[in-house]
Amino acid sequence: MQAHQWSWTEAGWRGVNSSDPNLVLFFGARGRHATRCLSHLRSFPFDKIKIDRCFISGPSIGGASVAIVLAIAGLAKHLGIPTTAEGIETRQQLQQVKALGCSEMQGFRFSPLPRVDEVAQLLRARLDRETVGLDLRRRA
């Protein structure tokens, strides 16, 4: 986001009410992203903070990743914002992120990747639901 866009974006989000879509802050590990994330916490009404899988991946969470996840989860708890840890694949990872204070988790541990034929079936079913009841005749 460019500096000249910031004030417009900030003003726009301040006008958002609770019936509008959720605003989620994503903590990744690329460049200065984390610094920007922290500054955005003061400016926007976030509904959730997501922690990138790069802090979770591997057989167990260790070293600096523990400190980072603990800090983000603690900050979110203090601000009253739920925290989602991405990339949970094992029971050990699940137990670790719970112990570190994350309130929500997502990953293959909960929902493995569907097969291609399953995805195609889900998409067809959704399309069928969305087109049921539509008047497809050309209007004059």
TAURCOR-V366763 format. One record per residue. N is the residue number from 1. RES is the residue in one small letter. PHI is phi in whole degrees, -180 to 180 (NA if undefined). Layout:
BEGIN
N,RES,PHI
N,RES,PHI
END
This chain:
BEGIN
1,m,NA
2,q,-81
3,a,-58
4,h,-71
5,q,-86
6,w,-59
7,s,-64
8,w,-66
9,t,-65
10,e,-61
11,a,-64
12,g,-63
13,w,-71
14,r,-65
15,g,-86
16,v,-76
17,n,-106
18,s,-68
19,s,-85
20,d,-85
21,p,-58
22,n,-71
23,l,-113
24,v,-117
25,l,-93
26,f,-109
27,f,-93
28,g,-108
29,a,-126
30,r,-106
31,g,55
32,r,-93
33,h,-55
34,a,-63
35,t,-63
36,r,-64
37,c,-58
38,l,-63
39,s,-70
40,h,-67
41,l,-59
42,r,-82
43,s,-107
44,f,-124
45,p,-87
46,f,-67
47,d,-97
48,k,-163
49,i,-120
50,k,-107
51,i,-107
52,d,-59
53,r,-61
54,c,-62
55,f,-86
56,i,-108
57,s,-62
58,g,105
59,p,-64
60,s,-152
61,i,-84
62,g,-149
63,g,57
64,a,-65
65,s,-61
66,v,-61
67,a,-63
68,i,-67
69,v,-63
70,l,-60
71,a,-66
72,i,-66
73,a,-63
74,g,-66
75,l,-62
76,a,-62
77,k,-61
78,h,-62
79,l,-86
80,g,75
81,i,-115
82,p,-65
83,t,-121
84,t,-108
85,a,-93
86,e,-91
87,g,86
88,i,-76
89,e,-121
90,t,-126
91,r,-63
92,q,-63
93,q,-61
94,l,-59
95,q,-63
96,q,-66
97,v,-70
98,k,-64
99,a,-65
100,l,-82
101,g,106
102,c,-70
103,s,-93
104,e,-138
105,m,-136
106,q,-147
107,g,156
108,f,-65
109,r,-60
110,f,-100
111,s,-152
112,p,-67
113,l,-59
114,p,-75
115,r,-71
116,v,-58
117,d,-65
118,e,-69
119,v,-64
120,a,-60
121,q,-65
122,l,-63
123,l,-66
124,r,-62
125,a,-64
126,r,-66
127,l,-61
128,d,-62
129,r,-65
130,e,-73
131,t,-93
132,v,-64
133,g,88
134,l,-80
135,d,-86
136,l,-87
137,r,-72
138,r,-70
139,r,-86
140,a,-86
END
